Amino acid sequence: MSGVNVALVGAGRIARVHANAYRHVSRGGLVACTDPHAEAAAALARDFDLKVAPDFDALLADESVDALLIASPNAVHADQTVAALAAGKHVFCQKPIALTLADADRVVAAAEGTDRVLQHGFMLRFTPPLPQLRDRVAGGELGEMIASRAAVFGWEPTNDWFYDPAQGGGVILDTLVHFADLVLWLFGPAASVHTEGGAYVLEGAKRHNSPDNATVTVRHVSGVVTSMYVTWTAGHGNFTFEVYGSDGSAAVDLVRSQVMRTFDRGGSGWGYPDMLWDYGYQGEQQYFVDRVAGREPGDRAATPAQARDALALVLAAQQALDQRRAVVL
């Protein structure tokens, strides 16, 4: 395969993040897009030199398209993934895998019945220095792991469906699912979860009775205790993460510091390249096209079953908040 032709399903904010990432991906690229909102699709196509497909089915039927990048609302992820795999397309799907475990199970079954690549959008696995941190934890450099804590600052939603439990799921399902996958990757399966939080600020969250801020505490089967604060109202768009073991600890703070600092005398002053936005999304897309081309084995990406596990954890966290009790997984 000389190059992987990818079509983008969706034309919202996250679609543009991925489209920007593809400016730096080799051996593959975006060739088309579609969105129910014709103006949004036209604007995306104009900005990134893509052709506009009339609808999702047109992309499924287009033999020149090798893979679909699904960046549509969460509620349609499962149906679109299953349909794309059935049509013989490789699929990169934004998180979460689905909004219910039943739908996630359909995706897992569809993936098991095909030789097509299915990868989910957990870019933290590709964001330095988190892969290196995982290697240190797995290699025992920090000793027996004891605890971790994170603060995850998501951006305020751009559409009402993010707040709706039946469409987006709220801040826990939509945003914290990234860290759910990360801590399961580092510390193994969850045994129980407890959540505190609510709709403190945003009118959409209040209207749909879904949280815009929450603190989720997970006890892993291994004994590690993880505390994760997630917010849609702080406006940082990044995270901090600390891990503690019997022989050492490690900390990542992508809110205050990155790997390089720059100064532009005539422009914006001090700045830095952001590891998450500049490298994480690009890294996962490069890995995806290389998997499709047979250049990567796929062991670094989350499997569909692992994407289901991350969903199960955030669903349990939401249940713990709704029922005001700890939930055993």
C-alpha positions in Angstrom: 0.0 0.0 0.0 1.6 3.3 -1.1 -0.5 5.5 1.2 -3.6 5.2 3.4 -6.5 7.3 2.2 -8.6 8.4 5.3 -12.0 10.1 5.3 -13.2 12.2 8.2 -16.7 11.6 9.6 -17.6 14.8 11.4 -16.5 18.4 11.1 -16.6 19.7 14.6 -13.8 20.8 16.9 -12.2 17.4 17.5 -12.4 16.7 13.7 -10.3 19.8 13.1 -7.8 18.7 15.8 -7.3 15.4 13.9 -7.2 17.2 10.5 -4.4 19.4 11.8 -2.6 16.3 13.1 -2.7 14.8 9.6 -0.6 17.7 8.2 2.3 16.0 9.9 1.4 12.3 9.2 3.4 10.4 6.6 2.3 7.5 4.5 -1.3 8.5 4.8 -3.6 11.5 4.6 -7.1 12.8 4.7 -8.9 12.8 1.3 -12.6 13.5 2.2 -15.0 14.4 4.9 -18.7 14.4 5.6 -21.0 16.0 8.2 -24.8 16.4 8.5 -24.2 20.1 8.7 -23.2 20.9 5.2 -21.7 24.3 6.0 -19.4 22.8 8.6 -18.3 20.1 6.1 -17.7 22.6 3.4 -15.6 24.8 5.7 -13.5 21.9 6.8 -13.0 20.7 3.2 -11.9 24.2 2.2 -9.5 24.6 5.0 -7.8 21.2 4.5 -8.3 20.6 0.8 -10.7 17.7 1.1 -13.6 16.6 -1.1 -17.0 16.6 0.6 -19.0 13.3 0.6 -22.8 13.7 0.7 -23.2 11.4 3.7 -21.7 8.5 5.7 -23.0 5.9 3.4 -21.2 7.5 0.4 -17.9 7.1 2.2 -18.7 3.4 2.9 -19.2 2.9 -0.8 -16.2 4.9 -1.9 -13.5 2.3 -2.9 -10.8 5.0 -2.9 -11.2 5.4 0.9 -9.2 2.9 2.9 -10.1 4.1 6.4 -12.6 6.2 8.3 -11.8 8.6 11.1 -15.0 8.8 13.2 -15.2 12.1 15.0 -19.0 12.2 15.3 -21.1 12.6 18.4 -20.5 9.8 21.0 -24.0 8.2 20.6 -23.3 7.1 17.0 -19.8 5.8 17.5 -20.9 2.2 17.8 -23.2 2.1 14.8 -20.8 3.9 12.6 -17.9 1.7 13.6 -19.8 -1.6 13.1 -21.0 -0.4 9.7 -17.6 0.8 8.6 -15.9 -2.5 9.5 -18.7 -4.4 7.7 -17.9 -2.4 4.6 -14.3 -3.4 4.8 -12.9 -0.1 6.0 -10.2 0.3 8.6 -11.5 2.5 11.5 -10.1 5.1 13.8 -12.9 6.0 16.3 -12.8 8.8 18.8 -13.4 7.9 22.4 -15.6 6.6 23.9 -16.2 3.3 22.1 -19.9 3.7 22.8 -22.2 5.0 25.5 -23.5 1.6 26.7 -21.7 -1.7 27.4 -24.2 -3.5 25.1 -23.1 -1.3 22.2 -19.5 -1.7 23.2 -19.9 -5.4 23.0 -21.3 -5.1 19.5 -18.1 -3.2 18.5 -15.8 -5.8 20.1 -17.6 -8.6 18.3 -17.4 -6.8 15.0 -13.7 -6.2 15.5 -13.1 -9.9 16.3 -14.9 -10.9 13.0 -12.7 -8.9 10.7 -9.1 -8.4 9.7 -9.6 -4.6 9.5 -7.7 -2.3 12.0 -9.9 -0.7 14.7 -8.2 1.9 16.9 -9.8 4.1 19.4 -8.8 7.7 20.2 -6.8 7.4 23.4 -4.0 9.8 22.5 -2.5 9.8 26.0 -0.8 6.5 25.1 1.1 8.4 22.4 1.8 11.6 24.4 5.3 12.0 25.8 6.3 11.3 28.5 3.3 9.0 29.4 4.5 6.0 27.3 7.9 6.3 29.1 6.2 6.6 32.5 4.2 3.4 31.7 7.5 1.6 30.9 8.9 2.7 34.3 5.9 1.5 36.2 5.7 -1.8 34.3 9.5 -2.3 34.8 9.3 -1.8 38.5 11.5 1.2 38.6 9.2 2.9 41.1 8.7 -0.2 43.2 5.3 -1.5 44.2 2.8 1.1 43.0 0.7 2.7 45.8 -1.3 5.6 44.5 -1.8 8.1 41.7 -3.7 11.4 41.3 -4.6 13.4 38.3 -6.3 16.7 37.4 -7.8 16.7 33.9 -8.8 20.1 32.4 -11.1 19.6 29.4 -12.4 22.5 27.3 -16.0 23.7 27.7 -18.3 21.8 25.3 -19.2 23.4 21.9 -22.5 21.6 21.5 -25.4 20.7 23.8 -25.2 17.0 23.0 -22.0 16.7 25.2 -24.1 17.3 28.3 -26.9 14.9 27.4 -26.4 11.5 29.0 -28.0 9.8 26.0 -25.8 11.6 23.5 -22.5 12.7 25.0 -22.6 11.4 28.6 -21.2 14.4 30.5 -17.7 15.2 31.6 -17.0 11.8 33.1 -17.9 9.7 30.1 -16.7 12.2 27.5 -13.5 13.5 29.0 -12.4 11.4 31.9 -12.5 8.3 29.7 -9.0 9.3 28.5 -7.6 8.9 32.0 -9.7 5.8 32.6 -7.9 4.1 29.8 -4.5 5.5 31.0 -4.8 4.3 34.7 -6.1 0.9 33.6 -3.1 0.7 31.2 -0.7 1.6 34.0 -2.2 -0.1 37.1 -4.5 -2.9 35.8 -8.3 -3.5 36.3 -10.5 -1.6 38.7 -12.1 -3.2 41.7 -14.4 -0.3 42.9 -15.1 3.3 42.2 -16.5 6.3 44.1 -17.5 9.7 42.7 -18.4 13.1 44.0 -19.3 16.0 41.8 -22.1 17.8 40.0 -23.3 20.6 37.7 -21.6 23.5 39.3 -21.2 26.1 36.5 -22.4 25.3 33.0 -26.1 25.7 32.1 -26.0 22.8 29.7 -24.8 20.5 32.6 -27.5 21.9 34.9 -30.2 21.4 32.2 -29.3 17.8 31.6 -28.5 17.0 35.2 -25.0 15.8 34.2 -21.7 16.9 35.9 -19.3 19.6 34.7 -16.9 18.8 37.5 -16.2 15.5 39.3 -13.7 13.7 41.5 -13.4 10.0 40.8 -11.6 7.6 43.2 -10.7 4.1 41.9 -9.3 1.2 43.8 -7.5 -1.1 41.4 -7.4 -4.9 41.9 -3.7 -4.5 42.4 -4.3 -2.3 45.4 -3.3 1.0 43.8 -5.7 3.9 44.6 -6.2 6.5 41.9 -7.9 9.9 42.4 -8.9 11.9 39.3 -10.4 15.4 39.2 -12.0 16.3 35.9 -13.4 19.7 34.9 -15.0 21.4 32.0 -14.8 24.9 33.7 -11.2 25.5 34.4 -10.2 26.2 30.8 -6.7 24.8 30.8 -7.2 22.1 28.2 -4.4 19.9 29.7 -3.6 17.8 32.7 -1.4 17.0 35.7 -0.6 13.4 36.8 1.4 12.0 39.7 2.2 8.4 40.6 3.7 7.1 43.8 5.5 3.8 44.5 7.4 2.2 47.3 10.7 3.1 45.7 9.9 6.4 44.0 7.5 8.7 42.3 7.0 10.6 39.1 5.0 13.7 38.1 3.8 15.1 34.8 2.5 18.7 34.7 1.5 19.7 31.2 -0.4 22.7 32.5 2.6 24.6 33.7 5.6 23.2 31.9 6.4 21.3 28.7 9.7 20.0 27.2 10.7 23.2 25.5 10.2 26.9 26.1 10.4 29.5 23.4 10.4 33.3 23.2 9.1 35.4 20.3 10.3 39.0 20.8 8.0 40.4 18.2 5.0 38.2 18.7 3.3 36.4 21.6 6.3 36.3 24.0 6.9 33.2 26.0 5.4 29.9 24.7 5.9 26.2 24.3 5.0 23.4 22.0 2.2 21.5 23.7 3.0 17.7 24.1 -0.7 16.7 24.0 -2.0 18.8 21.2 1.1 19.0 19.1 2.3 15.4 19.5 -0.4 13.1 21.1 -2.9 13.4 18.3 -0.3 13.3 15.6 1.3 10.2 17.2 -1.9 8.2 17.4 -2.8 9.0 13.8 0.7 8.1 12.5 0.5 4.8 14.4 -3.0 4.1 12.9 -1.9 4.6 9.3 1.2 2.5 10.0 -0.9 -0.3 11.4 -3.1 -0.2 8.3 0.0 -0.3 6.1 1.4 -3.2 8.1 4.3 -1.2 9.6 3.2 -1.5 13.2 1.9 -4.5 15.2 -0.8 -2.6 17.1 0.3 -3.5 20.6 0.7 0.1 21.8 -2.9 1.0 21.0 -5.9 0.2 23.1 -7.7 -3.0 21.9 -11.5 -2.8 21.5 -11.8 -4.8 24.7 -9.6 -2.3 26.5 -11.7 0.5 25.1 -14.7 -1.3 26.5 -13.0 -1.6 29.9 -12.4 2.2 30.0 -16.1 2.7 29.2 -17.1 0.3 31.9 -15.0 2.3 34.4 -16.5 5.7 33.6 -20.0 4.2 33.5 -19.5 2.9 37.0 -18.1 6.3 38.0 -21.2 8.0 36.7 -23.4 5.4 38.4 -21.5 6.0 41.7 -22.2 9.8 41.4 -25.9 9.3 40.5 -26.5 6.8 43.3 -24.2 8.4 45.9 -22.5 5.1 46.6 -19.3 3.1 45.8 -19.8 0.8 42.8 -18.0 -2.6 42.6 -16.9 -3.6 39.2 
